[in-house]
């Protein structure tokens, strides 16, 4: 149950990262990216599927110099984590 809530919150943080970069508000995006990294540490990896664990490990790679790519990646990760949170019982 805890993973469901944390994955949902992580998805929302990443969605805010994407919106921040798309709107040109890099400081907002950076703030929510730091929040997303903190949430990543709250997740119990033992009960997650391997592809989610791999994505969590690669979460740091979202932050790049190319803000458009960072926004797209954050939005993609957000969607995947949101879908995963709804699939957890």
C-alpha angles and dihedrals in degrees: 000000000000092000090055092058095042093048089050091050091046090052091052092048090051091048088054089049090054093047091048094053093044091051093045094247097132094167091057091047091050092050093053091043089059089049090051091053090052091050090051088065091054094061121102102227094192093078097042129098115253095250090057092050089051091050091049090052090050094047091104090061091070091079107082137146089254100080094189091057090045090053092049093048092047091051092049093049090045092056093047093049092045091053091047092051091054091049094056114095 
